[in-house]
């Protein structure tokens, strides 16, 4: 029986994947570097900024001495975009309110930094529905490692098979599957609805695994 639902944030609860892409490129372009949209979608989507920067140092010779400065500027650009575009979405508020009312435990596990998670959930008016949320600052190994999901499951004092994880990108899906939990794969934030979540929970129950 599913007792808890754990959500990724970017691309699941908040349509922020484009914001991260824009913010990082704005910071990189100050130093003559850039990530193409193809690279973003195929390779970098869902990874923490510090991991993206390390990959760029290996693949495109981005000087490592610039990492901390680029990361800082990227986070500033991200916050500007959040404050401009992040707003409540009714069907997400409705879904979380109904699930919480029905007794499900709810949590968020994001590869973003803590300040970004808090700000996005606050601006989207979703924070009140969650038992807790974890960021990439709460783990040693971000997704695609399952560490963040295993930590959330442990904090919920549940078994992996009692949890459903909602994810949208390959790195997150791998982390979710490797945690041993059930997974609901979505293509975009519009698919994260109460009806779709309940349908997936029913599928898990019918499968009996």
C-alpha positions as a LaTeX table, in Angstrom:
\begin{tabular}{lrrr}
\hline
Residue & $x$ (\AA) & $y$ (\AA) & $z$ (\AA) \\
\hline
Unk1 & 0.00 & 0.00 & 0.00 \\
Unk2 & 1.28 & 3.45 & $-0.92$ \\
Unk3 & 1.53 & 5.64 & 2.18 \\
Unk4 & 3.70 & 8.50 & 0.92 \\
Unk5 & 4.23 & 10.42 & $-2.30$ \\
Unk6 & 7.61 & 12.04 & $-2.90$ \\
Unk7 & 7.88 & 14.69 & $-5.59$ \\
Unk8 & 10.78 & 16.00 & $-7.57$ \\
Unk9 & 10.36 & 19.77 & $-7.94$ \\
Unk10 & 11.68 & 21.18 & $-11.23$ \\
Unk11 & 9.60 & 19.90 & $-14.13$ \\
Unk12 & 7.20 & 18.14 & $-11.75$ \\
Unk13 & 5.71 & 20.69 & $-9.36$ \\
Unk14 & 7.31 & 23.81 & $-10.81$ \\
Unk15 & 7.82 & 24.42 & $-14.53$ \\
Unk16 & 11.36 & 25.66 & $-13.88$ \\
Unk17 & 13.56 & 23.62 & $-16.19$ \\
Unk18 & 13.79 & 26.52 & $-18.66$ \\
Unk19 & 14.65 & 28.97 & $-15.86$ \\
Unk20 & 17.66 & 26.92 & $-14.82$ \\
Unk21 & 18.81 & 26.65 & $-18.43$ \\
Unk22 & 18.49 & 30.40 & $-19.02$ \\
Unk23 & 20.11 & 31.36 & $-15.72$ \\
Unk24 & 23.13 & 29.10 & $-16.16$ \\
Unk25 & 23.71 & 30.20 & $-19.73$ \\
Unk26 & 23.52 & 33.87 & $-18.75$ \\
Unk27 & 26.22 & 33.23 & $-16.16$ \\
Unk28 & 28.37 & 31.12 & $-18.51$ \\
Unk29 & 28.13 & 33.63 & $-21.35$ \\
Unk30 & 29.92 & 36.20 & $-19.20$ \\
Unk31 & 33.01 & 34.02 & $-19.69$ \\
Unk32 & 32.43 & 32.90 & $-23.26$ \\
Unk33 & 30.82 & 29.52 & $-22.55$ \\
Unk34 & 27.36 & 28.15 & $-23.30$ \\
Unk35 & 25.24 & 25.00 & $-23.09$ \\
Unk36 & 23.12 & 24.26 & $-26.17$ \\
Unk37 & 19.48 & 23.32 & $-25.73$ \\
Unk38 & 20.27 & 19.83 & $-27.03$ \\
Unk39 & 23.02 & 19.42 & $-24.43$ \\
Unk40 & 20.67 & 20.66 & $-21.75$ \\
Unk41 & 17.91 & 18.21 & $-22.60$ \\
Unk42 & 20.11 & 15.18 & $-23.26$ \\
Unk43 & 22.92 & 15.56 & $-20.71$ \\
Unk44 & 22.50 & 18.30 & $-18.12$ \\
Unk45 & 18.78 & 18.35 & $-17.28$ \\
Unk46 & 18.10 & 17.63 & $-13.62$ \\
Unk47 & 21.72 & 17.81 & $-12.44$ \\
Unk48 & 22.92 & 20.25 & $-9.76$ \\
Unk49 & 24.78 & 23.33 & $-11.03$ \\
Unk50 & 28.05 & 22.23 & $-9.42$ \\
Unk51 & 27.90 & 18.94 & $-11.34$ \\
Unk52 & 27.13 & 20.74 & $-14.61$ \\
Unk53 & 30.11 & 23.04 & $-14.08$ \\
Unk54 & 32.44 & 20.11 & $-13.42$ \\
Unk55 & 31.21 & 18.43 & $-16.60$ \\
Unk56 & 31.86 & 21.65 & $-18.52$ \\
Unk57 & 35.39 & 21.78 & $-17.14$ \\
Unk58 & 36.02 & 18.25 & $-18.41$ \\
Unk59 & 34.28 & 18.63 & $-21.76$ \\
Unk60 & 34.82 & 22.31 & $-22.64$ \\
Unk61 & 37.81 & 23.32 & $-20.50$ \\
Unk62 & 35.83 & 25.71 & $-18.28$ \\
Unk63 & 38.38 & 26.91 & $-15.67$ \\
Unk64 & 37.54 & 25.36 & $-12.30$ \\
Unk65 & 38.56 & 28.58 & $-10.53$ \\
Unk66 & 35.39 & 30.14 & $-12.03$ \\
Unk67 & 33.00 & 27.52 & $-10.60$ \\
Unk68 & 32.08 & 29.27 & $-7.35$ \\
Unk69 & 31.60 & 32.66 & $-9.03$ \\
Unk70 & 29.51 & 31.27 & $-11.89$ \\
Unk71 & 27.44 & 29.25 & $-9.42$ \\
Unk72 & 26.78 & 32.36 & $-7.34$ \\
Unk73 & 25.73 & 34.44 & $-10.35$ \\
Unk74 & 23.60 & 31.60 & $-11.71$ \\
Unk75 & 21.69 & 31.38 & $-8.42$ \\
Unk76 & 21.07 & 35.14 & $-8.51$ \\
Unk77 & 19.70 & 34.91 & $-12.05$ \\
Unk78 & 17.57 & 31.92 & $-11.03$ \\
Unk79 & 16.06 & 33.86 & $-8.13$ \\
Unk80 & 15.18 & 36.74 & $-10.46$ \\
Unk81 & 13.33 & 34.33 & $-12.76$ \\
Unk82 & 11.56 & 32.65 & $-9.83$ \\
Unk83 & 10.30 & 35.95 & $-8.46$ \\
Unk84 & 9.15 & 36.97 & $-11.94$ \\
Unk85 & 7.47 & 33.80 & $-13.15$ \\
Unk86 & 6.76 & 31.39 & $-10.26$ \\
Unk87 & 3.09 & 31.55 & $-9.34$ \\
Unk88 & 0.46 & 29.25 & $-7.80$ \\
Unk89 & $-1.08$ & 26.60 & $-10.06$ \\
Unk90 & $-4.53$ & 25.52 & $-8.94$ \\
Unk91 & $-4.44$ & 21.88 & $-10.06$ \\
Unk92 & $-1.23$ & 21.30 & $-8.10$ \\
Unk93 & $-2.67$ & 22.92 & $-4.97$ \\
Unk94 & $-5.85$ & 20.87 & $-5.41$ \\
Unk95 & $-3.92$ & 17.59 & $-5.89$ \\
Unk96 & $-1.71$ & 18.11 & $-2.84$ \\
Unk97 & $-4.61$ & 19.26 & $-0.65$ \\
Unk98 & $-6.69$ & 16.18 & $-1.59$ \\
Unk99 & $-3.80$ & 13.77 & $-1.09$ \\
Unk100 & $-2.94$ & 15.28 & 2.28 \\
Unk101 & $-6.59$ & 15.14 & 3.34 \\
Unk102 & $-6.64$ & 11.45 & 2.42 \\
Unk103 & $-3.73$ & 10.79 & 4.78 \\
Unk104 & $-0.81$ & 10.47 & 2.41 \\
Unk105 & 2.56 & 11.75 & 3.59 \\
Unk106 & 4.02 & 14.24 & 1.11 \\
Unk107 & 7.64 & 15.27 & 0.59 \\
Unk108 & 9.88 & 16.98 & $-1.98$ \\
Unk109 & 13.35 & 15.83 & $-3.05$ \\
Unk110 & 15.14 & 18.24 & $-5.35$ \\
Unk111 & 18.58 & 18.53 & $-6.91$ \\
Unk112 & 18.30 & 22.31 & $-6.43$ \\
Unk113 & 19.87 & 24.17 & $-3.52$ \\
Unk114 & 17.80 & 24.73 & $-0.38$ \\
Unk115 & 17.15 & 28.44 & $-1.00$ \\
Unk116 & 15.73 & 27.67 & $-4.45$ \\
Unk117 & 13.49 & 24.89 & $-3.12$ \\
Unk118 & 12.13 & 27.09 & $-0.34$ \\
Unk119 & 11.54 & 30.08 & $-2.60$ \\
Unk120 & 9.81 & 28.11 & $-5.35$ \\
Unk121 & 7.51 & 26.25 & $-2.98$ \\
Unk122 & 6.68 & 29.50 & $-1.19$ \\
Unk123 & 5.97 & 31.44 & $-4.38$ \\
Unk124 & 3.85 & 28.56 & $-5.71$ \\
Unk125 & 1.95 & 28.39 & $-2.40$ \\
Unk126 & 2.75 & 24.67 & $-1.99$ \\
Unk127 & 4.98 & 24.63 & 1.07 \\
Unk128 & 2.16 & 24.03 & 3.56 \\
Unk129 & 1.25 & 20.65 & 2.06 \\
Unk130 & 4.58 & 18.91 & 2.64 \\
Unk131 & 5.85 & 17.05 & 5.68 \\
Unk132 & 9.37 & 18.12 & 4.68 \\
Unk133 & 11.62 & 18.80 & 1.71 \\
Unk134 & 15.21 & 17.86 & 0.93 \\
Unk135 & 17.68 & 19.68 & $-1.33$ \\
Unk136 & 21.05 & 18.76 & $-2.82$ \\
Unk137 & 22.58 & 20.28 & 0.32 \\
Unk138 & 21.13 & 17.44 & 2.39 \\
Unk139 & 23.08 & 14.68 & 0.63 \\
Unk140 & 26.63 & 13.88 & $-0.41$ \\
Unk141 & 25.58 & 12.46 & $-3.78$ \\
Unk142 & 22.82 & 14.14 & $-5.80$ \\
Unk143 & 20.58 & 12.40 & $-8.33$ \\
Unk144 & 21.12 & 10.14 & $-10.26$ \\
Unk145 & 22.27 & 8.67 & $-6.95$ \\
Unk146 & 19.25 & 7.39 & $-4.96$ \\
Unk147 & 20.67 & 8.89 & $-1.73$ \\
Unk148 & 18.16 & 11.74 & $-1.47$ \\
Unk149 & 15.19 & 9.39 & $-1.93$ \\
Unk150 & 16.57 & 6.82 & 0.48 \\
Unk151 & 17.04 & 9.58 & 3.05 \\
Unk152 & 13.45 & 10.77 & 2.54 \\
Unk153 & 12.07 & 7.23 & 2.86 \\
Unk154 & 14.06 & 6.71 & 6.05 \\
Unk155 & 12.77 & 10.00 & 7.46 \\
Unk156 & 9.21 & 8.91 & 6.66 \\
Unk157 & 9.93 & 5.64 & 8.55 \\
Unk158 & 8.47 & 3.69 & 5.65 \\
Unk159 & 9.61 & 0.92 & 3.32 \\
Unk160 & 10.52 & 1.86 & $-0.27$ \\
Unk161 & 7.57 & $-0.14$ & $-1.59$ \\
Unk162 & 5.24 & 2.04 & 0.48 \\
Unk163 & 6.35 & 5.15 & $-1.40$ \\
Unk164 & 5.54 & 6.56 & $-4.84$ \\
Unk165 & 8.07 & 8.94 & $-6.41$ \\
Unk166 & 7.00 & 11.40 & $-9.12$ \\
Unk167 & 9.84 & 12.22 & $-11.52$ \\
Unk168 & 10.31 & 13.71 & $-14.98$ \\
Unk169 & 13.92 & 13.37 & $-16.20$ \\
Unk170 & 16.32 & 10.47 & $-16.69$ \\
Unk171 & 18.62 & 11.35 & $-13.78$ \\
Unk172 & 15.70 & 11.60 & $-11.37$ \\
Unk173 & 13.98 & 8.49 & $-12.69$ \\
Unk174 & 17.17 & 6.46 & $-12.24$ \\
Unk175 & 17.50 & 7.72 & $-8.66$ \\
Unk176 & 13.86 & 6.87 & $-7.95$ \\
Unk177 & 14.08 & 3.36 & $-9.39$ \\
Unk178 & 17.34 & 2.63 & $-7.58$ \\
Unk179 & 15.72 & 3.60 & $-4.27$ \\
Unk180 & 13.34 & 0.65 & $-4.61$ \\
Unk181 & 10.23 & 2.83 & $-4.52$ \\
Unk182 & 7.43 & 2.85 & $-7.08$ \\
Unk183 & 7.78 & 5.51 & $-9.76$ \\
Unk184 & 5.35 & 7.73 & $-11.66$ \\
Unk185 & 7.06 & 9.14 & $-14.75$ \\
Unk186 & 5.69 & 12.42 & $-16.10$ \\
Unk187 & 6.56 & 14.42 & $-19.17$ \\
Unk188 & 5.69 & 17.84 & $-17.77$ \\
Unk189 & 4.02 & 19.62 & $-14.87$ \\
Unk190 & 0.58 & 19.41 & $-16.53$ \\
Unk191 & 0.60 & 15.62 & $-15.99$ \\
Unk192 & 0.97 & 16.00 & $-12.21$ \\
Unk193 & $-2.72$ & 15.95 & $-11.33$ \\
Unk194 & $-4.72$ & 14.32 & $-8.56$ \\
Unk195 & $-6.42$ & 11.94 & $-11.01$ \\
Unk196 & $-3.14$ & 10.80 & $-12.57$ \\
Unk197 & $-1.51$ & 10.24 & $-9.18$ \\
Unk198 & $-4.47$ & 8.23 & $-7.87$ \\
Unk199 & $-4.51$ & 6.23 & $-11.11$ \\
Unk200 & $-0.85$ & 5.32 & $-10.61$ \\
Unk201 & $-1.47$ & 4.36 & $-6.98$ \\
Unk202 & $-4.29$ & 2.05 & $-8.13$ \\
Unk203 & $-1.97$ & 0.47 & $-10.71$ \\
Unk204 & 0.58 & $-0.27$ & $-8.01$ \\
Unk205 & $-2.11$ & $-1.82$ & $-5.81$ \\
Unk206 & $-3.42$ & $-3.97$ & $-8.66$ \\
Unk207 & 0.09 & $-5.16$ & $-9.52$ \\
Unk208 & 0.45 & $-6.28$ & $-5.93$ \\
Unk209 & 4.19 & $-5.52$ & $-5.80$ \\
\hline
\end{tabular}
